[in-house]
Amino acid sequence: MNVVDKMEKFDFATLDMNDEQQNFVSALKLITEGKECLAAEILKDLYCDSHDLSLRSGCAKILFELFFTKSEWKQLELLGLLDDQNIDQSNRLIARACSKSEQTLFSFLNDEICIPMTLSITGSPTIEVMINGSKKSFWLDTGAGMTVISNALVSDCNINIAKGEEFEVGNSTNQNFSADLAIIDSIVIQGLTILNQPTLVLANDLLMIQNPKTEEVMKVDGIIGWDIIQHIFLEIDYGRKQVIIQKPQQKNEVENNLFFCGYPILKVKGQNQVPLYFGLDTGANKTHFGQPLLSKIDDLKIVKRMILSGGFGDVKERELDSIESLIVFLNENQSISLHNVREMLTDLATFFKLDGVFGSDIAKNGRFVIDYTNRKFELVFN
């Protein structure tokens, strides 16, 4: 295993590394500690000064994600990342288009917003929102990097598509689909108003999911993605079937277990106390495992199973590896016992290779508490 492969799997041992590689590792560690601003300063220096192409590529991809998720378009331009071929062309086109729009604004009228929710057939929490004054049904999906709407909403809600080149976006099964970019003037979720929200526009049929076994079809108007969720204090209560949104409050000395690198990632541990890194995907009804997990946990029993899986535009039965039983510790006092954990179909984070992704099955009758302002995730049972 080479140095970069080890870093991708969160192995931060610096033995036999040169100074630049050690600096890169120190930046990666800062990211996992929720200190991405400090990490970005190190990565910027490396990106500008290093002659190591693989290192510069890693810096470019991570910096792009860190600045993109914070809407820091000027930083992307100043560093030349909008022209860097290491970055996916569609992502660069989206960033260019977003940089020309007005800043997104959040306004909280109530201390606490409580909204009834239903679950889609894929497990996504689904709530009613107002889009430019029209009532619509949206998923809450931490696994979606950006907010998404169907093409039908463009005319229904009087939304203007940004002029520019067409681009493609991918789903969780490595398929690509054509998309447009639009700016939603107003999203209202009861007492929360969001103005000037960039959104991807996808074909209507891509936001319809059909169960091949039952032929049940579920249509959704759009998806509230991580670009919005990161700015709110969010509770998804699966037991009471409700969503609670609050204005986030910065707290001192909170032990963090959540960070972002192209995908929200949780720090957990295996039975042998080895550190593990799982993505958080409220759009998935089942937990998945990644290949790095197999080298960290001994004696896992793996079987082949036919499993209904996939993402928007591609839900079907697949033969996948499945771990029969897995125990993961969220903290020293809380464990999660999982069964029939299916394999991931694609890499989801930027640079890092995840040990798995948590879906809604870990909550059952409990609730997710996502407080990204304080880099904190909790699983609470009612």
JOPEBEL-V512794 format. One record per residue. RES is the residue in one letter. BURIAL is b if it has 24 or more other C-alpha atoms within 12 Angstrom, else e. D_CENTER is the distance of its C-alpha to the mean C-alpha in Angstrom with 1 decimal. Layout:
BEGIN
res=RES burial=BURIAL d_center=D_CENTER
res=RES burial=BURIAL d_center=D_CENTER
END
This chain:
BEGIN
res=M burial=e d_center=27.4
res=N burial=e d_center=27.3
res=V burial=b d_center=26.0
res=V burial=b d_center=22.8
res=D burial=e d_center=22.0
res=K burial=e d_center=22.5
res=M burial=b d_center=20.3
res=E burial=b d_center=17.4
res=K burial=b d_center=18.0
res=F burial=b d_center=18.1
res=D burial=b d_center=21.9
res=F burial=b d_center=23.0
res=A burial=e d_center=26.7
res=T burial=e d_center=28.5
res=L burial=e d_center=31.7
res=D burial=e d_center=33.1
res=M burial=e d_center=30.7
res=N burial=e d_center=32.1
res=D burial=e d_center=31.5
res=E burial=b d_center=28.8
res=Q burial=b d_center=26.8
res=Q burial=b d_center=27.3
res=N burial=b d_center=26.0
res=F burial=b d_center=22.9
res=V burial=b d_center=22.4
res=S burial=b d_center=23.1
res=A burial=b d_center=20.3
res=L burial=b d_center=17.8
res=K burial=b d_center=19.2
res=L burial=b d_center=18.8
res=I burial=b d_center=15.1
res=T burial=b d_center=14.8
res=E burial=b d_center=17.2
res=G burial=b d_center=15.1
res=K burial=b d_center=17.8
res=E burial=b d_center=16.0
res=C burial=e d_center=18.9
res=L burial=e d_center=21.4
res=A burial=b d_center=19.4
res=A burial=b d_center=19.3
res=E burial=b d_center=23.1
res=I burial=b d_center=23.7
res=L burial=b d_center=21.5
res=K burial=b d_center=23.3
res=D burial=e d_center=26.7
res=L burial=b d_center=25.9
res=Y burial=b d_center=24.5
res=C burial=e d_center=27.8
res=D burial=e d_center=30.2
res=S burial=b d_center=29.3
res=H burial=e d_center=31.1
res=D burial=e d_center=28.9
res=L burial=e d_center=27.1
res=S burial=e d_center=24.4
res=L burial=b d_center=23.8
res=R burial=b d_center=23.7
res=S burial=b d_center=21.2
res=G burial=b d_center=18.8
res=C burial=b d_center=19.4
res=A burial=b d_center=18.9
res=K burial=b d_center=15.5
res=I burial=b d_center=14.2
res=L burial=b d_center=16.2
res=F burial=b d_center=14.9
res=E burial=b d_center=11.2
res=L burial=b d_center=12.6
res=F burial=b d_center=15.0
res=F burial=b d_center=13.0
res=T burial=b d_center=10.4
res=K burial=b d_center=13.7
res=S burial=b d_center=15.6
res=E burial=b d_center=18.2
res=W burial=b d_center=19.6
res=K burial=e d_center=22.9
res=Q burial=b d_center=21.7
res=L burial=b d_center=20.3
res=E burial=e d_center=23.7
res=L burial=e d_center=25.8
res=L burial=b d_center=24.3
res=G burial=e d_center=24.8
res=L burial=b d_center=21.2
res=L burial=b d_center=21.5
res=D burial=e d_center=24.2
res=D burial=b d_center=22.9
res=Q burial=e d_center=23.0
res=N burial=b d_center=20.5
res=I burial=b d_center=17.8
res=D burial=b d_center=17.0
res=Q burial=e d_center=19.5
res=S burial=b d_center=17.5
res=N burial=b d_center=15.0
res=R burial=b d_center=18.2
res=L burial=b d_center=19.8
res=I burial=b d_center=17.0
res=A burial=b d_center=17.3
res=R burial=b d_center=21.1
res=A burial=b d_center=21.1
res=C burial=b d_center=18.9
res=S burial=b d_center=21.3
res=K burial=e d_center=24.1
res=S burial=b d_center=23.0
res=E burial=e d_center=23.7
res=Q burial=e d_center=21.4
res=T burial=b d_center=19.1
res=L burial=e d_center=20.8
res=F burial=b d_center=20.0
res=S burial=e d_center=23.1
res=F burial=e d_center=23.4
res=L burial=e d_center=26.8
res=N burial=e d_center=26.5
res=D burial=e d_center=25.7
res=E burial=e d_center=24.0
res=I burial=b d_center=22.9
res=C burial=b d_center=23.1
res=I burial=b d_center=22.1
res=P burial=b d_center=23.0
res=M burial=b d_center=20.3
res=T burial=b d_center=20.7
res=L burial=b d_center=18.6
res=S burial=b d_center=18.1
res=I burial=b d_center=19.5
res=T burial=b d_center=16.1
res=G burial=b d_center=15.5
res=S burial=b d_center=13.4
res=P burial=b d_center=14.9
res=T burial=b d_center=16.8
res=I burial=b d_center=18.7
res=E burial=b d_center=21.2
res=V burial=b d_center=20.7
res=M burial=b d_center=23.2
res=I burial=b d_center=22.5
res=N burial=b d_center=25.4
res=G burial=e d_center=27.5
res=S burial=e d_center=26.8
res=K burial=e d_center=25.4
res=K burial=b d_center=22.5
res=S burial=b d_center=20.1
res=F burial=b d_center=16.3
res=W burial=b d_center=13.5
res=L burial=b d_center=11.1
res=D burial=b d_center=7.7
res=T burial=b d_center=4.7
res=G burial=b d_center=3.5
res=A burial=b d_center=5.3
res=G burial=b d_center=5.2
res=M burial=b d_center=8.7
res=T burial=b d_center=11.1
res=V burial=b d_center=13.3
res=I burial=b d_center=16.9
res=S burial=b d_center=19.6
res=N burial=b d_center=22.5
res=A burial=e d_center=24.8
res=L burial=b d_center=23.4
res=V burial=b d_center=24.5
res=S burial=e d_center=28.1
res=D burial=e d_center=27.8
res=C burial=b d_center=26.3
res=N burial=e d_center=28.0
res=I burial=b d_center=25.0
res=N burial=b d_center=25.9
res=I burial=b d_center=24.1
res=A burial=b d_center=24.0
res=K burial=e d_center=26.6
res=G burial=e d_center=25.7
res=E burial=e d_center=24.9
res=E burial=b d_center=23.0
res=F burial=b d_center=19.9
res=E burial=b d_center=17.7
res=V burial=b d_center=14.1
res=G burial=b d_center=13.0
res=N burial=b d_center=11.9
res=S burial=b d_center=11.1
res=T burial=e d_center=14.8
res=N burial=e d_center=15.3
res=Q burial=e d_center=17.1
res=N burial=e d_center=17.3
res=F burial=b d_center=18.3
res=S burial=e d_center=20.1
res=A burial=b d_center=18.6
res=D burial=b d_center=20.0
res=L burial=b d_center=18.9
res=A burial=b d_center=20.3
res=I burial=b d_center=20.5
res=I burial=b d_center=20.7
res=D burial=b d_center=23.6
res=S burial=b d_center=22.8
res=I burial=b d_center=20.3
res=V burial=b d_center=22.0
res=I burial=b d_center=20.7
res=Q burial=b d_center=24.1
res=G burial=e d_center=24.6
res=L burial=b d_center=21.5
res=T burial=b d_center=22.0
res=I burial=b d_center=19.6
res=L burial=b d_center=21.6
res=N burial=b d_center=21.0
res=Q burial=b d_center=17.4
res=P burial=b d_center=16.4
res=T burial=b d_center=15.2
res=L burial=b d_center=15.1
res=V burial=b d_center=18.0
res=L burial=b d_center=18.2
res=A burial=b d_center=21.3
res=N burial=b d_center=22.2
res=D burial=e d_center=22.4
res=L burial=b d_center=18.8
res=L burial=b d_center=17.9
res=M burial=b d_center=20.5
res=I burial=b d_center=20.0
res=Q burial=b d_center=23.1
res=N burial=b d_center=23.9
res=P burial=e d_center=26.3
res=K burial=e d_center=28.3
res=T burial=e d_center=28.9
res=E burial=e d_center=28.4
res=E burial=e d_center=26.7
res=V burial=e d_center=24.8
res=M burial=b d_center=22.2
res=K burial=b d_center=21.6
res=V burial=b d_center=18.9
res=D burial=b d_center=19.4
res=G burial=b d_center=15.9
res=I burial=b d_center=12.3
res=I burial=b d_center=11.2
res=G burial=b d_center=7.7
res=W burial=b d_center=5.8
res=D burial=b d_center=8.9
res=I burial=b d_center=11.1
res=I burial=b d_center=9.7
res=Q burial=b d_center=9.7
res=H burial=b d_center=13.4
res=I burial=b d_center=14.6
res=F burial=b d_center=15.7
res=L burial=b d_center=14.4
res=E burial=b d_center=16.2
res=I burial=b d_center=15.7
res=D burial=b d_center=19.1
res=Y burial=b d_center=19.4
res=G burial=b d_center=23.1
res=R burial=b d_center=24.3
res=K burial=b d_center=22.0
res=Q burial=b d_center=21.1
res=V burial=b d_center=18.4
res=I burial=b d_center=19.4
res=I burial=b d_center=18.3
res=Q burial=b d_center=19.9
res=K burial=b d_center=20.2
res=P burial=b d_center=18.7
res=Q burial=e d_center=21.4
res=Q burial=e d_center=21.4
res=K burial=e d_center=23.0
res=N burial=e d_center=25.0
res=E burial=e d_center=24.8
res=V burial=e d_center=21.8
res=E burial=e d_center=20.8
res=N burial=b d_center=17.2
res=N burial=b d_center=15.0
res=L burial=b d_center=11.5
res=F burial=b d_center=10.3
res=F burial=b d_center=7.8
res=C burial=b d_center=8.5
res=G burial=b d_center=6.5
res=Y burial=b d_center=3.5
res=P burial=b d_center=4.7
res=I burial=b d_center=7.9
res=L burial=b d_center=11.0
res=K burial=b d_center=14.5
res=V burial=b d_center=16.9
res=K burial=b d_center=20.1
res=G burial=b d_center=22.0
res=Q burial=b d_center=25.6
res=N burial=e d_center=27.1
res=Q burial=e d_center=25.2
res=V burial=e d_center=23.4
res=P burial=b d_center=20.1
res=L burial=b d_center=17.1
res=Y burial=b d_center=13.4
res=F burial=b d_center=11.1
res=G burial=b d_center=7.3
res=L burial=b d_center=6.7
res=D burial=b d_center=6.5
res=T burial=b d_center=9.0
res=G burial=b d_center=9.5
res=A burial=b d_center=11.3
res=N burial=b d_center=14.7
res=K burial=b d_center=15.3
res=T burial=b d_center=14.2
res=H burial=b d_center=14.2
res=F burial=b d_center=15.7
res=G burial=b d_center=15.5
res=Q burial=b d_center=18.8
res=P burial=b d_center=18.9
res=L burial=b d_center=19.3
res=L burial=b d_center=22.7
res=S burial=e d_center=24.3
res=K burial=b d_center=23.4
res=I burial=b d_center=24.6
res=D burial=e d_center=28.1
res=D burial=e d_center=29.7
res=L burial=e d_center=26.8
res=K burial=e d_center=28.3
res=I burial=e d_center=26.7
res=V burial=e d_center=27.9
res=K burial=e d_center=27.3
res=R burial=e d_center=26.4
res=M burial=e d_center=26.1
res=I burial=b d_center=22.8
res=L burial=b d_center=21.5
res=S burial=b d_center=18.0
res=G burial=b d_center=15.8
res=G burial=b d_center=13.6
res=F burial=b d_center=14.8
res=G burial=b d_center=18.2
res=D burial=b d_center=18.7
res=V burial=b d_center=19.3
res=K burial=e d_center=22.2
res=E burial=e d_center=23.9
res=R burial=e d_center=23.3
res=E burial=e d_center=25.1
res=L burial=b d_center=22.6
res=D burial=b d_center=23.2
res=S burial=b d_center=22.7
res=I burial=b d_center=23.2
res=E burial=e d_center=25.8
res=S burial=e d_center=25.2
res=L burial=b d_center=22.7
res=I burial=b d_center=22.8
res=V burial=b d_center=20.1
res=F burial=b d_center=20.9
res=L burial=b d_center=18.5
res=N burial=e d_center=21.5
res=E burial=e d_center=25.2
res=N burial=e d_center=26.0
res=Q burial=e d_center=23.3
res=S burial=e d_center=22.6
res=I burial=b d_center=20.8
res=S burial=e d_center=23.0
res=L burial=b d_center=21.3
res=H burial=e d_center=23.3
res=N burial=b d_center=22.8
res=V burial=b d_center=19.4
res=R burial=b d_center=18.7
res=E burial=b d_center=17.5
res=M burial=b d_center=14.3
res=L burial=b d_center=15.2
res=T burial=b d_center=13.2
res=D burial=b d_center=11.6
res=L burial=b d_center=7.9
res=A burial=b d_center=7.8
res=T burial=b d_center=10.3
res=F burial=b d_center=13.7
res=F burial=b d_center=13.0
res=K burial=b d_center=13.8
res=L burial=b d_center=12.2
res=D burial=b d_center=14.8
res=G burial=b d_center=12.8
res=V burial=b d_center=10.0
res=F burial=b d_center=11.2
res=G burial=b d_center=11.7
res=S burial=b d_center=13.9
res=D burial=b d_center=17.0
res=I burial=b d_center=16.9
res=A burial=b d_center=17.7
res=K burial=b d_center=20.6
res=N burial=e d_center=22.8
res=G burial=e d_center=20.9
res=R burial=b d_center=18.1
res=F burial=b d_center=14.7
res=V burial=b d_center=15.2
res=I burial=b d_center=12.2
res=D burial=b d_center=14.0
res=Y burial=b d_center=11.8
res=T burial=b d_center=15.1
res=N burial=b d_center=16.6
res=R burial=b d_center=13.7
res=K burial=b d_center=14.7
res=F burial=b d_center=13.6
res=E burial=b d_center=16.5
res=L burial=b d_center=17.5
res=V burial=e d_center=20.7
res=F burial=e d_center=23.3
res=N burial=e d_center=25.6
END
